[in-house]
Amino acid sequence: MNAHPVKAWGMGARQQLNGKSGEIWDNFAIEFQYANGVRLHSYCGQVNRAWSSVSEAAAGSTGVAEMHDGRNFIKPAGGQMWRPTGITEDNGYVTSIVT
């Protein structure tokens, strides 16, 4: 999938920004569709609460992967879970894996 999506559908809302101006939404959901039929779903929410999470997950016909909160792993369908080693920082946006 070395291509941009060919379609996208989405929705969002402003619920907790207390009168701040501009194009700032505090939650949204988007579905992307690629030329080969693959669909990707993206959800984001900024809600005042006692906990927070920045996380990513992928699920497909050949397995799953999660990259967040120290639970970084890839698990092929019917296979053994693999966890990367040599992670220099547990942040999915700046993680460096040493192979």
C-alpha positions as CSV (number, residue, x, y, z in Angstrom):
1,M,0.0,0.0,0.0
2,N,2.5,2.6,-1.1
3,A,-0.3,4.9,-2.2
4,H,-2.7,7.5,-0.9
5,P,-6.3,6.6,-0.3
6,V,-8.7,7.1,-3.1
7,K,-11.7,7.9,-0.9
8,A,-12.3,9.2,2.6
9,W,-15.4,9.6,4.8
10,G,-15.4,11.3,8.1
11,M,-17.2,13.1,10.9
12,G,-16.3,15.1,14.0
13,A,-17.4,17.5,16.6
14,R,-16.4,20.1,19.1
15,Q,-17.5,19.4,22.6
16,Q,-14.9,20.6,25.1
17,L,-13.0,23.5,23.6
18,N,-15.0,26.1,25.4
19,G,-15.4,28.8,22.8
20,K,-11.9,28.5,21.2
21,S,-12.0,29.7,17.6
22,G,-10.6,28.0,14.5
23,E,-10.8,24.6,12.9
24,I,-10.1,22.6,16.0
25,W,-12.2,19.5,16.6
26,D,-11.9,17.5,19.8
27,N,-13.1,14.2,18.3
28,F,-13.4,12.7,14.8
29,A,-13.6,9.4,12.9
30,I,-12.4,8.9,9.4
31,E,-12.6,5.8,7.1
32,F,-10.1,5.7,4.2
33,Q,-10.4,3.4,1.2
34,Y,-7.5,2.4,-1.0
35,A,-7.5,1.4,-4.7
36,N,-7.0,-2.3,-3.7
37,G,-10.2,-2.2,-1.5
38,V,-8.3,-2.1,1.8
39,R,-10.1,0.2,4.3
40,L,-8.4,2.0,7.2
41,H,-10.3,3.5,10.2
42,S,-8.9,6.3,12.2
43,Y,-10.4,7.6,15.4
44,C,-9.3,10.5,17.7
45,G,-10.7,12.0,20.8
46,Q,-9.5,14.7,23.2
47,V,-11.6,14.3,26.3
48,N,-10.9,15.6,29.8
49,R,-10.4,12.5,32.0
50,A,-8.1,11.0,34.5
51,W,-6.2,8.9,32.0
52,S,-4.8,9.4,28.5
53,S,-3.6,7.2,25.7
54,V,-1.8,7.7,22.4
55,S,-2.1,4.4,20.6
56,E,-2.1,2.7,17.3
57,A,-3.4,-0.7,16.3
58,A,-3.7,-2.6,13.0
59,A,-5.8,-5.7,12.4
60,G,-6.0,-7.6,9.1
61,S,-6.5,-11.0,7.6
62,T,-2.9,-12.1,8.4
63,G,-2.6,-10.8,12.0
64,V,-2.6,-7.9,14.4
65,A,-0.2,-5.3,15.6
66,E,-0.4,-2.9,18.5
67,M,2.0,0.0,19.2
68,H,1.3,1.8,22.5
69,D,1.7,2.0,26.2
70,G,4.7,-0.5,26.3
71,R,2.6,-3.2,24.6
72,N,4.4,-3.1,21.2
73,F,3.9,-6.4,19.4
74,I,3.0,-8.1,16.1
75,K,1.0,-11.3,16.1
76,P,0.5,-13.2,12.9
77,A,-2.7,-15.2,12.6
78,G,-2.0,-18.7,13.9
79,G,1.6,-17.7,14.7
80,Q,3.8,-16.6,17.6
81,M,3.7,-13.1,19.0
82,W,6.8,-11.0,18.2
83,R,8.0,-8.1,20.3
84,P,10.7,-5.7,19.1
85,T,13.9,-5.5,21.1
86,G,16.2,-2.6,21.4
87,I,13.5,0.0,21.7
88,T,15.3,3.2,22.8
89,E,12.1,5.1,23.8
90,D,8.5,3.8,24.3
91,N,6.8,6.5,22.1
92,G,5.3,5.3,18.9
93,Y,6.1,8.6,17.2
94,V,9.8,8.5,18.0
95,T,10.6,4.9,18.7
96,S,13.8,3.5,17.2
97,I,14.1,-0.2,16.8
98,V,17.6,-1.7,16.7
99,T,17.9,-4.8,14.6
